[in-house]
Amino acid sequence: MTPSRFNFEPLYICLSDR
């Protein structure tokens, strides 16, 4: 389990939404 993945998921979504 890596917390980094969870933090990256929302970040990527925000970037993609842009």
CORDAUR-V655840 format. One record per backbone hydrogen bond with DSSP energy under -0.5 kcal/mol. NH is the residue of the N-H (numbers start at 0). CO is the residue of the C=O. Records with the same first field share a line. If there is no record, write none. Layout:
NH = CO + CO
//
This chain:
4 = 1
5 = 1
6 = 2
7 = 3
8 = 4
9 = 5
10 = 6
11 = 7
12 = 8
13 = 9
14 = 10
15 = 11
16 = 12
17 = 13
//
